[in-house]
Amino acid sequence: MSFGRPPGQLTFNPTPPERGSFPLDHDGECQPVMKDYLACLKKVRGNNDPECRMIAKAYLKCRMDHNLMARDSFQNLGFQDEKDKADTSSEK
């Protein structure tokens, strides 16, 4: 028995998060897209540039295509379709 621990067997079964954690790209399948994204961020000094967002979308697509993350719609990942962008800009 350890000091300060309540008597009895304590078990803890961790569960992975639903989002925010996914396997590393050990084979480097999406590394070229990742490098393009990082270069874009450096070029625009961290601003939320549309060009960088499209590269980020390509990176997520690459990860989904190589089973490095669960498939999900881009809308759920924070990306609107080009059609949706045109609809919202015409409403303003």
Sequence and secondary structure as in RCSB ss.txt:
>XXXX:A:sequence
MSFGRPPGQLTFNPTPPERGSFPLDHDGECQPVMKDYLACLKKVRGNNDPECRMIAKAYLKCRMDHNLMARDSFQ
NLGFQDEKDKADTSSEK
>XXXX:A:secstr
  TT  SS         SSS     TT TTHHHHHHHHHHHHHTTT   HHHHHHHHHHHHHHHHTTSS    TT
TTT   HHHHHHHHHH 
